[in-house]
């Protein structure tokens, strides 16, 4: 399969403009961070900042197999996610957003002031860019560690209890949407889900907080391999979670 959309490590680091900072780091961990005070009434939560443009994937389409097949990854990234980025650019222009001054996190925290097109595509773009960098090639002993593991155990009782609750949030999301692990403004980890392309940064969302981990449960994320078996997709996906990235987000 021709991965024409997929960069080399060197290309990705050049494009992010962080070659000097990236030495010795996994290319999946090159985030910037932004205060999301606007949507939190003075909260000092920090969310991963994501540019308005689509970035190259930090891995090849084949790297997430067998949990996510290469064709699904190619279509998901180059068609679905690319369309969100394109439509977001159109909405930004139409609604007069100065992307030199505005941050995507800030825009999402005030999304109620914008159009449905901005909400759907701003959320869709942020969610997918966040999702790609929540994953890496499967690891047999993949799980949280250190402070992240301790906090999960404190807030959920055990890592397995957390994973069950998160999986249930994805399984039980009616129609299309996302499952999330978020850190609330009180500092507690909670699990929930959002419909469509909404996310916990939005002032329209019932689930609010700083996103730490998100799972796409739209059918386009899994249907080629799993058909209607969403629970099987979720069970396989746990092997792909990049817990180092999740810990840095926390």
Secondary structure, 3 states (H helix, E strand, C coil): CCCCCCCCHHHHHHHHCCHHHHCCCCCCCCCEEEECHHHCCCCCCEEEECCCCCCCCCCCHHHHCCCCCHHHHHHHHHHHHHHHHHHHHHHHHHCCCCCCCCCHHHHHHCHHHCCHHHHHHHHHHHHHHHHHCCECCCCCCCCCCHHHHHHHHHHHCCHHHHHHHHHHHHHCCCCCEEEEEEECCCCCEEEEEEECCCCCCCCCCCCCCEEEEEEECCHHHCHHHHCCCHHHHHHHHHHHECHHHHHHHC
